């Protein structure tokens, strides 16, 4: 929640930034260069204690007003060179010219300007804001920094700075390596943003781990020629500025180095020698190729010689006023200067209405007003500031040593990480990760401790919050790592650190764990204790902890699967060699195994709704069952679309696959349904006449394209959350939650492209799409006039209006009206405009009479907005999660996520966490439950293998007993399988523990196989747990073998005794289907449970 893409306290927000995919909180950093989402970008000014430069000549006054004498110290030896600070563009990388070419393309594409590369030369070395903005302002272009930078980085990295392009200056790599070999510390100190620094060094094939630190423009308000960047680099290296030598190619860089009190070598790769000479470096060379370590160290000797020569020429008397030709003693000169300053401060300033004051008083009042303004901002934005911590600030100022970005040619990346870990352990000083606080609630496991159950394991801590789209993007990476390192001493622990108040509730977290099928342990750190102690500043942040409980690395944002994989492999290798690993299993108590609600409802966390009032149809995105359910308006089942298994497959209703779909929009003209297939990252179309599913855009891979313009599988999408049609039904608007934009799909041109939003996560209203920013837009609805869309902008807790003519937006209710980066102004308050408060709204519905209904999701309420007056009021919901029909606040909902118009002005509500459909009646003001009837379970278990899975059958789950059906594989096209699991004498199924079965079909011949039901409860009869299911498959279907797998989870106990658990895996081999006339098969499978089965803890049962 994002900082390309971090979720906002930091949520590593979510558009191109130094750290990809992350969210930042209001006052905490998104990364070392980002501020939490409420405060925009953190700007730092480096401050170091000053000491006199080596060789300075202190003066001593005699005290006389008429004369002053001075003694001159012998010249001190110049400070030893200990560190070298390299500029990047023009020094390490031959990137100045290509940067200017990329900037020319930006001007042409964004502003239609044809400019020349030389026009950017005066702004070289001053940061992208000046580099791009200087030329844009020259032509009075509507310069907007973030969108312009985003376009510049996009062009630069795609065209001019691809990895391995060889843009490094000759001799650059060799000089850096030589400096390190000579024991000098090295740093990159660049006015470019971090994303460009990384891209350029990768293109130059210069490994990041050759530098002790990298300091970029992201973290600073003042860039070169201000000394801040160089002073910060010296501070991070632990070296005084006197001990640093800078290598620069720009006048601004030389001036910055001089201002920092550092020696500097200038290279003339970007400037004429005369221009560089005028800047006054200590030495000038044509390029870095001609600089040696001896040259760098020689600056010390050169400085000494100059000092000695100056002393000999001047002599002691030169320090006296007489020798210098001054007619004033120093004390008098100082007094005169002070008098001039005092005179200026006492000057008169005329104010309106005839008032006047002095400059001194005006400055006093200005300072006082600034102080009160800062106090007001701090008090009024206390929510956003609460996510910050002193440790996070220290982490921003003094970041961890950079991880190896690229491995040397003679070793793999895992070996490079192993060397990094060994070096950290050898040096010592690694941060000890604090223990999990006592008394916290845990899910999927009993309470764990780093010093107990987790000792001897490599632990991956995932700091997440359930609303954060970037945190959702990380879950597949964690699942991949859990599968890969199953059976190894690796443990993943989710540390839930809530942004919203609702997210602190344990039931809300449990619902998220169930919805997203999280199986690793999760701790509810609602007070954010671990967050603050480790200095975490963004959602998500992933921390790798050693077997001894020490912090190895923290990675903010999404997209780190390979990094984490390599680090874990290196940890297992290194700590395994040290004999420090413990492979004993962790205790677990999975939430999915003890939630009886999952078997009590036909739906699982329904997301969005749409209606066909003329055709008497209600469309439900049954998100966690990976399908679309179609009922009539009274809830009677009509059909289901999708096989139930997760995936992205087109075809018939039975063959098609979705992956947690959300938004649905019905087109009366075409009689089709458009679907935002969220976790398949695709836009889908369901032809309701032909009963076929087609993918319009996306291919299952999460994209990072912020512009679009392609079609079909070549156009990648990023977590589309909702869809809405325009009045002509030509355009499908897409709420692209994953990258904070609104897109538009043209059904005629078959092209998807950005319509509104820069891609930065903000509550920023503008006059065009390029000046507007969104924050995880999650709900769309067309206005009655057809000229605007109402948008539920969930992370800013606002409802906003999108102008379909310009792409600009305006505020309706909620959010911070002053600071677009503050995404932490939320609450539950009816009212008008920004005085009203919402909490993560997920859906809007614009009714024909102009009323806009709002699903205020985290406040568990249905509200009504009047756009003309920007006023909003509560219609139903108590404000607390629950389930109750009734009127007004007597009714209860649990995170409603979808709305649709019903008959007679009624409103259908997807009551997501209750897994129900509700209906609000405007005449009676009554909220009631729609009684769904005849809705079957999904055709395939959502917990089974993904759709399209082929090949060999996977191994049974660890600890499961395997029962293989006797005899030859079944050839029947249909049949029934009956299970009988015998309980030990006097034992019975544990009430409320949700003993159940789940069935799936594995292997190459799994296509087209139908299961009824695919999942269900185990029933107790005659001292046994029993179940039955039927299978069918087309006789002319796939002529390949498959396996019908039934997983039975059985909880059983004696009265008053402990609960035992056993999982049984029943495998039924299936041969290619025989002729349709073959008799249906009947198969009985049995298993006897043992009273010595493992004990399981089921709190509350």
N, C-alpha and C positions, 0 to 999 in steps of 0.2 A: 504497500500500500505502500513513487515512487517513488544517485543516485543514481547506458540506455538500458529503459523502463524501470528503479528502486521503489513500498507502499507508503506515505507522508509522515511522521515523527521522526524517523526518516521513513518513509516508504519510498530510492534510489531511487525517483518519481519517474517518471516513467517516460521520458522521451530521451533522446540522445543525451548522454551526460557522461561524466567521468566514470561512473559505475553503472553498468547497464541493468535496467529493470529493477529499480528499487524505490521504496517510498520513504519520505523523510518527514519527521514531525516538526511541528511549528518552530521550536527553538533549538532543536537538536540537529546535528549535521546530517545531510543526506549521505555524504561521504566526507573525506577530508576536505572536499571542495564544495560541498553542497550544504544548504541549510535545510532543516526540517521543513515539511511542506507548508507550514504556515509562515515561514519567514523568507521564502525565496532562496537566494543563493547566499551562503555565508561569505562574508568578505573579511579578511584578516589583514592586519598591519603588523609587520614584524617589528619587535622592539627588543633590542639587546642592550645590556649595560655598556656604556661607553667607557673606553679607556684611551688615554692620549696615544696618538700614533707614534710608532717607534721613531726616535730621532727628533722629537719635538723639543723646542727650546723654551722652557718656562721663563717668564720675566718676573723679577722681584722689584717692587717699588721701594724707593728709599723713604717714602712718606713725605717728601718735599713737594709743595705745590708748584715750585718753579722748575724743578728738574727731576729727572728719574734716571737711575742707572740700572743696568741689567747685567746679570751674569749669565754666560752661555755655557750650558753643559757640553761636555764632549759628545760628539755624535754617538748615539746608541747603535748597536748592531740591529739591522733590520730584522723583523720577525721571520722566523723560519717558515718556509712554505710547507703546509701540511695537507692542503686540499686544493683540488682543481674543480672549478665550476664551469661546465660547458653550456653555452647557448646551443639550441638545437638547430633551428632554421638557419642555414647559411654557414654553420660551423660543423656540426656533425652530419647534417643532411643537406643535400643539394636540393632543397625544397622551396627556396624563395621564389624562383621563377615559376615553378609549377603552381605554387600557392597563388601567385598573381593571375595565372591563366584560369585557375578554378574560380577565383573571385570575379574575373570578367564574365564567366559563364553564369555566376549567381546574379550579377547585375542585369544580364540579358534576360534570364529566366523569370526573375521576380519583378523587375521594374522596367523591362523593355529597353534598357540602356546599352548602347554600344560604347564601351570604354576601352582604353588601352592599358596594357599591363604596367607601363611606366607610371601611370597615375597613382598606383598603390605604393610606389617607392617611398614617398615622404612618411608613410604610416607604418613602414616596416619595423618590426620589433616592439611595437607598442600594444600588442594584443588584438584579438579578432574584433573586439568592439570598435576600436579606432581604425584598424586595418580596413574593415568593411564599411563601417559607418562614415569614415572620413570621405570616401568617394561617393557614397550614397547621398550624404548631405550636400556635397558639392553640387549635385544635380537636383536638390530638393526632393529626392525620392522619399516615400513614406517608410523610413527605415524602422524595422522592428527587430531588435537584436536577436532574440532567441530563434525566430523562424529563419532569419538570414543566416545565422551560424549553422543551424541544422542543415540548411540547403548547401552551405559551403562544405561542411564535413561530409555530407552525402556525396557530392561531386568529387571532392578531393580524395576520399578513401576509395571510391569506386573506380576512379579513372587514373589518378596520379600516384596513389600511395598504397597499392596492393602489396601484401606481404611478399618479400623476396624480390621486389623490383630493382633493387640495387641502387637506391638513390643516395647512398652514403657517400660523403666526400672521401676521396682517396686519402688514406692515412688516418682517418678518424678512428676506426676500430683499433688500429695498431697503437695509436697514442693513448687511448683509454686503457688498453691492456698494459701498456708500458708504465703508465702512472700507477696502476694497482700493483704491478710487480715491484715498483720502487717504494711501496708502502704509503703512497698518497691516497687520501680519500677522494672519491669522485662523486659528482652530482650533476644532474641536468637541471638547469635553472632557466626556464623558458617562459616567455609571455604568451605562448600558445596554450589552449585548453588541453587538459590531460588526455582527452580522447584523440586529439591530433598528435600529441607527443607519442603515445603508444603506437598509433598507426604509422607515423613517420619512422620511428626506430625499427618497427617490424619490417617496413619497406626497405630500410637501409641495412637490414640484417645485423643490427647491433643489439645483443641480448640485454634485457633490462637488468639482469642480475649483475651486470658489470658496474652498476651505480649503487652507491650506498643510500641515496635518496633521490627522488624526482620531485621537483617543485614546479607547479604549473600555475597558469593564470587563474584557474577556477577559484582559488582560495583568497584572492586579493582584490581589494578595492583600487589600490594604486599600483599601476604597472610601471614598467620602465618608461621614463628615466628615473622614477622613484626607486630607491634602493631596497624596497620591502622584500622582493623575491630573493635577492642575494643574501640579505640578512637572515631570512627564514631558512635558506639552504644551509648557511653557516651554523645556525642554531641547531638544526636537525642533525648535522654532522658532528656537533659538539666541538666546533672549532671557532676561534675568534676571527673576525673579519681580517685582522692583520695578517693571519696565517693563510689567507686564501688568494688564489690567482684565478682570474676570470678570463675565458677566451670568448670574444664577442666579434660580431660582424656588423653591428649597427651602431650608429651614433648614440641612440637612446640607451643601448646596452652599455656602452663605454661610460656614459654619464652616470648610469645607475651604479656601476661598479665603483666609480670614483666617489660617488655619494656614500657608498657603503664602506669606504676606507680600504678598498681592496686594490691590489695591483691587477693590471689588465693587459692582455695581448690582443691586438686587433688583427683581424684577417680581412682582406679586401676582396672577398668573393662576391659581395653585394654592392660595394661602394668603390669609387675611385680612390686611389691612394691619397690624393690631396684632401678629400673629404674625411677620410679616416684620420689623417695626420692632424686635421683641425680639431678632432674630438679629443686628442691628447692621450692616447694609450701609451703604456711604457715601452711597447715594442710593436712593430707592424710586420706581418708576414703575408705573402700572397694567399695562402690557404693553410689549413691545419696540417697538410702533408709536410710542411716545412718547419713544424714546431717539434721540438724534442723535449724530453724530461729535463735535460741539462739546460735548455732555454728557460724552462719554467723555474727551475731552482736558481738559475743565473740571475733572475730578477732581484733576488735578495742581494747578491753581490753588486749588481748594478746600482741598486738603491744606496748601498753603503758607500760606494765610490762617489756617487753624486753628493751625498751628505758631507763626506770628508772634503771634497773639492770645494763645496760651498763654504765650509768653515774656514779653510785656508784663505780663500779669496776675501771673505768679509772681515775675518778677525773678530775678536771680542767686542771691539768698539762699534761694530756694525749693528749691534743690538741696541745701542743707545739712541735716544731721540736725536741727538746731535748728529751722529754718524749717518742716520737715515735721512737727514734733512728735514725732520719734522720740527715745527715751531711749537708744538704742544706736547707736554708730557702725556703718557698713556692715561693717567688718571683724569687729566683735564679733557682729553679726547672722549673718554668714556662718559664723563659728566655732560659734555656738550651733546653727545648722541642721545643720552637719556633725556636731556632737556628738549631736544627736538621731538622725541617720541611723546613726551608729556604734553608738549604744546599741541600736537596733533590730536591727542585724546581729548583735550579740553575744548576742541573746536565745536562750534555750534551746529546743530542739526535741526532744520525746520520741519515741523510735523503738521499734519492737516489741522484745520480749525484754528490756526494761529499759535499752536503750542510749539515750544522749542525745548531742546535739551542738549546735552553734550554727547559726544561720541562715546565717552567713557560710560555714562549712564545708560545709553542705548545698548551698548554691549552687555552691560549687567542685566538689563531687562530681557534682552534676547537670550542670554544664557539661562536665565531663570525660566523663561517660557519654554526653552528647549528641555530643561530638566522636568518641568511639569508635564510636558507633552510625552516625554519618555516614560514618566511614571504612569500616565493615563494608559498609554499603549500596553505597558507591562501588566497593569491591573486588568484591563479589559480583555487582554489576550492571555490571561494566566493559564487557560486550558492548554494552549499550545506550548507554553513555556514549561509546563509540568513534565514534559517528556524528556527534557534536557537533563544532563547530569555533568558534574565537574569532570568525571572520568571521560565522558564523550568529548568534552572540549580538549582535554589533554590528548586523547587519541587523534583528534583533528590536527592539533599543533605538532604532535610528535608521533606520526603514524608508525606502524610496525615496519620492520625491514621488508622491502619488496620481495614477493615470492618470485622464484625463477619463472620468467615468462617463456623463455625458450631454452632448450637444452643445448650445450655445446655439441659440436658435430660428432664427437667421439663417445657420447653417452646419451641414453634416453632421458625422457623428461622425469620418469619415476626416479631414476638415479640422481638427477639434479635435485629433486625434492628431498631425497634421502640425504644428500650432502648438506642441504639447507638445514634439515632437522638435526643432523649430527653437529653442525656448527653451532646451532642455537643451544643444544644441550651442553656442548663443551664450554661455551662462553658463560652459561648460567644467566640468571636474571629473568627467566621466563615467568610470566604472570601466572600465579596460582589461581585457578578458577574457583570462585567461592562455592561452597556447598549449597545444594538446594535448601531453601528455608524450610524449617519444620512446620507441619500443619497445613501444607498446601494440598489441594485436591489433585489426584492423578486419574488419568483415563488410560485404559488398555493395559495397565500394570498397577501393582501396589506401589507405594512410595519407594523411590530409589534414592541411593546416595552415591556420589562420586567416590567416596572413600570406602564403600561397602560393595554393593552389587556391581557397580560400574568400574571398580578398580581392576586394572589389568586389561581394560578394553580401550580401544580407540573410539572415542565418543564424538558423534557429530550432533551438535546442538543447533536446532532450527528455531530461530526467533521469528515468530509469525503471529498474524492476527487474522481472524476468520473472514473479514470483509475484503482483504487485500487481494487484488487480482494477481499481483506479482507473486504473492505467497502461494496462490493456487497453481501458478506456473511452475513453482519449484517442486510441488508434490510428486509429479511423474519422475523427476530426477531422483528424489529420495527413494521412491519405490524401486527404481532401477538399481540403485546402490544397495538397497536392502536385499534384493534378489541376488545380486552378484556376490555379495559378501555374506550370504546366509551360511551359517555354520562356522564363520570366522569370528574372532573377538572384536567385532565392530558393533556398536550400538547407536541407533538414531533416537534422539529424544527431542520432541517438540516442546519448546518453551513458549507457551501462549502468552503474549504480552499485548493486552488489549488496547486498541485505540478508542473505540466507542464504549460508553458505559454498559450497553447491552452485552458487549462481548466479554465482560468480566463474569457474566453469569455462567455457572458450570453447565447448565442444561443447554445453553446456546452453543458452547464449545462441544459438548457431546453430540449435538445434532450435526455440527460441522464435521466431526470425526466420522460419523455414520454416513453423511452425505458424500463425502469425498473419499470414503473407504480407507481412512488412515488406520494403520495397524500397529505403528510403533508407539511407545509410551509418550504421553502428552501430560505436561504439568501446567496447571493454571496459575501463572505468576501474575495475578491481577494487580498486585501492588508494584509490579515491574522491578522487583528487587534485583533479580539477576541481570536484567537489562541495564540498570544503573551501575551495578558493581563492575560489570564488564565494559561499560561505556558504549553499549550498542546505540546506534542512532538511526537505523533504518530497517524497514520491513521489506523483504526478508533479510536477515543476516544469518550466515552459517558459520559456526565456530567449531574448529577441530581441536579436540582436547586429547592430550597424551594419556597413556595408561596410568601415569602418576598424577593426573589432574591438572596438568599445565597447558596453557593456551599455546597452540602451535600456529594457528592462522584464523583470521576472521575475514570472510568474504561477504560483501554487501551486494544485494540485488540478485537477479535471476541469471541463468545462462552459465552456471559454473559446474555443470555436470562433469566435464572432463577434468577440470581442475581438482574437484573433490575426489574423483576416481583415482587420479594420480597421487594425490596427497595420502589417501587411505592406503593405497598399495605401498607407498614409501614408508608409511608408519608401521604397517605390518612387517615389512622387511626389516626395518631398523630395530624396532623394539623386540621383534622376534629373535634377532641375533643377540640382543641383550638379555633374553630370558625373562622379559617383563610382562608377557601376555598371559591372560587367563581366559580360557575358552568355555567356561561353564555357562549354561544358558541362563537368560534372564527370566524371572517369573513374569507371567502375563495373564491378563484377564480381559479379553477383547470385548469392547462394547457391543460389537455386532452379534456376539454370542449370548448376550443377556438383555436384549431389548425386545420385549414382547410386542411392541407396537408395529414392528416391521412385518409381522405375520398377520396383523389385524386390519390392514387396509390394502386396497388394491393399488394404491399409488405410493410412490416413494419420492418425497420432496418435490412436488409439482412446482414448476417455475412460472410459466406464463400461460395466458389464455387468449383465445380469439373466438368470435362467434359468427355464424351465418344465420342471422335471424330469419331471413326469408326461407331458408332451407331447414330450419329447426335443428341446427348442429352447433355443438360446443366442442372446440378443439383444445386439448390439454397437453402441454409439454410435460410428460411424466419423466422428469429429468433424470433421476437416479435409476430409473428402469430403462433408460436409453430408448424411449419410444414416444410416439404421439398417440394419444387415446382420443377417439371420437365418440361422443355420446350425443343424445338429443338434449334439448334444453332442460329436460327433467332429470337427466343423469342416467338414462337407459343406454346401455352399451350398443354402439353401432359397429365399430371397427378399431383396429390398432395398426399403426404403421411402424415397422421396424421389428427386427428379430429379438431385441432385448440385449444382445451382446454388444459391448462397446466397439465402435469402429466407424469407418467411413466407407460404406458400400452402397452403390446405387442398385436399382432393380425393383422388383415387386415388393408389396408390403411385407411379405414373409422374408425376402432375401435382404432387404435394405437394412443398414445399420447406422445408428446415430451414436454420439458420445456426449451425454449430458446436455441435450438441447435445451434452449431457453425460449427466446422470442418466437412467436408465431403470428402471421398476418394473413388474413383470408382475402383473396381477390375474387369478387363476384363475377367480373368480366370473364376471367379465365377458368373459374371454378378450380382454383388451385390454392395451395397453402405454402407460404414462404416461411422458412425455418432458419433461425439463427442457431446453428449447430455448434454450440459454444466451445466445447473441448476438442471437437474435430476441426475447429478453426475454419469453418466453411459456411457458405450460404447454400441452402438446399431448397428445392421446389418439389412439392408433392402434387402430382396431377390426380385430382380426386375422381376424375372420370375413368382414366386408364389404370388407376391404382399403381402408379409408378413413381419412383423417387429419382431425382436427378440433382447432381451437384452443379451449381452455377459458378461458384468461385471458391478457391481454397482446395488444398489437397491433404489436409490432416496435419500439416506442419505449421507451427506457430511462426507467423511472419514478423518482420520489422520494417515493412515498407510503409512509409508515412505519406506516400503520394498516390500510388496506384496507377491505373490506366491500362491494366491487362485484363484478361478474361480467363474463365475456366480454371484449371489446376495451376496455371502459371501465375495467377494472382493470389498471393498468400494473404491471409487474414489473421487477425490476432484477437481471439476471444470475443467474437461478436455476441452481444448479450440480448439485443432486442431488434425488431424490425418493424417498419411501418411503411405503408404505401401512400403515395401522393394522390391527389384527387383524380388524376387521369389514369392512375394505376400503371403508368409507364416506369416510374422510378420506385425502387425499394430503398428506403433509408435504413442504415445499419448503425446501431449504437456499438461502436468498436471499443468496448470497455478496456481491452488489453493495452491499447495505446492512446486512450483518451481523445478520441476523435469521433466525428459523425461522417460516415461514408455514404455513397450513393451508388446503387447498381442500376444501370440502364438496361431494361428488359428488351429493348430494340437493338441497341449496339452491342449488348452482351459484355459490357465493360463495367468494372467496379473501380471507383476512385474516391479520393478524399473530397469531402464537401465543406467541412468546417472543423477547425481545430489545428493548433500548431503541433500537438502531440505532447506538449508539456502539461503536467498535471496541475491545473490551476482553476480557480473560479474567476476567469477573466472574460468579461463581456467586451466585444469589439464590434466595429462596423462592418467587418468582412470576415471571411473564414480564416484569413491569415493573421488576423489580430484577435482572434477568439481562442480561448483554451477551455478545455473541459477536464473534469476529474472523475474518471470512471463512469461515463454515462451508461445507465442501465435500463431506462424505460423511455419509450417514445409514443406519442399519440398526436395525430393530425388535428389541427384546429378546425372548427366548423367552416371557416372561410376558405380553408385549404391553402392559405399563404404562410403558415407557420407550423412548426412542430413544438409541442411541449415536451420537455426533457427532464427526466428524473436524474439529476447529476449526483450520484450517490455519495461520492467521497467528499464533496463540498457541502453535503446535506442541504441541497437547494432544489427548487424547481425553477427552470429557466425556459425562455422561449427562443427558438431558433427561427430566424427569418429565412424562408426558402428562396428568396430572391437574391439576397446578398451573402448568405452564409454567416452573417453576424448574429449576435445574441443580445438578450436583455434579461435582467433579473426579474423574477416574480416574487418568490418568498425564500427566506432562509439565507444562511451563509454570512460571510463577512463582507460588508459593502466597501470597505476601505483597502484591505490587503488581500489581493487575489491569491497569494500563496498560503494564506491561513485557512487550512482545511479542518480546523478544530473548533469552529464555532457551531456547535450543535446542541440540541436539547429537545424539550417537548413543551412547546408553548404556542398556543393559538394567537393570531394577531395579524398584523399587516406588514408586508414587505420584509425587510431584514430584521424587524423586531420579532417576527415569528421565528420559531426554531423547530427544525426537523432533525431526525437522526437516521441517516443512511436510507433515504427513500429509494425504492427499486422499481416502482411502476407508477404511471400516470394514465388517465383515461379522460379524453376530452369528449364530453357529451354534446348532443345536438343543441341543447339550450345554453351552451357556453360554459357550464360548470366543468371544472377539471378535478376529477377524483384522484387522490394521491394515496398510494400505499406507503405510509410512513413506517417502513419495515422494522427498524430497530426500536421504535416506540410501540409496535404491535397495534397500530391504529389505522383505520380508514378515515381520511379527511377530505374536505371539499374546499377547493380553491376557486375564488371568483377573480378571474384575470383583470377585469376592469378596475377593481379596487385593490388588487393584490392582497386580499384578505383570505385567511384560511381558518377553518374550524373543524373540530373533531365530530365525526358521525358515529363511529363505533370503535370500541376497544378501550380497555381499562388502563392501558399503559404498561401492563405487565404481561409477560408471555403466559398463555393459558388457553383453555378451550371452554367456551360457554356461548350458547345462543342467547339472544336478548336484545334489548334496546340500549343505545348509547354506550356509556361506560360500564354497563352491566355485562355487555358482551365481551368476549375475549378472543384474541387471535394470537398467532405465534409466527412472527416474521413473515407477514404476507408479502408475496413477491410478484404477483401478476393480477391484472384487472381486465375485464371485458364487459361490453355493454350487453345487458340482458333485455328480455321483453318488458315493455311498459316502463322504461327508464330504470329498471333494476340494474344492479352491478354484480357480476360474478367476481369472486375473489379467490385467488390461489393461496390458500392458507398453508404456506410451504412447510413449516416445521411440524404442523399437525397432520400433514399429508392428506388434506381434505380440500374440497371445493365448497365455498360458502357463498351465500347470496344476500345482498342488502336490498331491501325494498324501500324506495323513497316514500311510499304512501304510509306505511306503518312504522318506518324507521327501525325495522326489525332486521337483525342479522340472524340468518338460519343456515343450516347445513344441507347441502344438496346430497340426497341419498343416492349414491351411485349403485347401479344394479347391473349384474351380469358382466362386470369388468373382469376378465381373466388375468392370471399372472402373465408376465412376459413369456414369449415363446422359448427364450433361452435365458438362463440365469445371468443377470448383470455381473455377478461375482465370478462367473466362469471365464474361460479363455476369450480373448477378443474375437470379433467376427472376422472370418477369413483365415483363422488359424489353420495351418496345414502342417503336415509332417508327422513326426513321431509324437506319441502321447507323453505328456509330462509326468514326472514322478509324483506319487501321492504326497500330500502335505506331510511335513515332519511329524512323527508320532502317530500318524493315522494307521490303523490296521487295514490291510489290503485284502479284499475278497474278489476273486476273479470268477466270473460265471463259468461253470463246468460245461464241457462239451464243445462242439464246433461253433464258430461264429454264427450269429443269427442271420439268416437270409430273408426273413419275412419283411415285407414292406411296412408292416405295422405290428403292434403287439402291446402287451401289458407286462410291467415288471412290478412284483410285489416284494416288499421288504418285511422281514420279521427279525427284530433284534431282541433276543431273550434277555430279560433282566435277571440279576441274581435273586435268589429267594429272599422274600420280604422287602425287596427294594421296589421303588416306584419312580416315575419321572418327577423331577423336581418342579413343583408348580411355579409358573412365572419365569422359568429360566429359558424358555424359547428353544426347546429341543426341536430340531427341524432337519429337513434335507434340501439339497440343492443339486440339480441335475444339469449336465451340459454334454455336448457331443464334441469329441476331439478327433483330430486327424484329417487327412486329405479328403475323406468322403463325408465330412460333416455338413456340407451345404444342403439346404432344403429339409433337413431333419426337424420335425416339429415335436415338441414335448408338451404334455398337458397333464398336470401342471409341471412347470420347470422348477418350482420350489414350493414348500409348504410345511406345515407342522407335522411332527411325529405324534401319533395317537397311541394311547396306552390301552391295550386290550389283552386279557388273559395272561398277565404277567410279562408282556412283551410290548416293545415300541414298534408300531407298524406304519406303513405308508404304501401307496401305490401310485404309479404314473403310467401314462400311455405314450407310445412313440409312433410316429408315422413318417414315411418318406416316399417320394415319388418313385414309381418303379423304373422310370426312364432316367432317373437322376444320376448323380456322379457314380461311376463304376469303380469306386475305390473303397478300401476298407476304412472303418471308423471305430471309435470306442464310445459307448454311452457310459459316462461316469456319474455316479450318484454319491455325493458326500453327505453322510449323516452325522450330525452333531448331537450327542446324547448326554444330558445331565440327569443323574439319578442319585437317589439317596435313601437312607433309612429315616423313619420318623425321628426328628430330633437329632439326627446325625449329620456329619459333614457331607457335602455334595461332591460326587465323583463325576469325572468327565471322560468321555471316550469319543474319538472321531473315527468313523469307519468309511473306507473308500471302496465302493462296489463298482467294479469295471465289467461291462458287458461288451465283448467284441462283436462288431457288426460287419458282416460280409456285404459285398455289393448286392443291392436288392434283387430279389427274384421276380417272377411274373406277378402281376397284380392279383391273380387268382389264388396265390398261395395263402394258406390259412394264417390268420394272425397268430403270433407267438404268445405264449404264456410262460413266464419265467418267475420262479420263486427263489429268492436269495435270503440266506439266514446267517446270523452271527450271534454268538453268546457272549454277553458282557461278563467281566470279572469284578468281584468285590475289591480287588487290589488295584483298580484303575486309579489314575492320578487324582488327587484331591484338588478342587478348584474353589476359590473364594468368590462368593456371589453376595456382595454387600446388599443389605436390604431385603434379601429373600430368605 
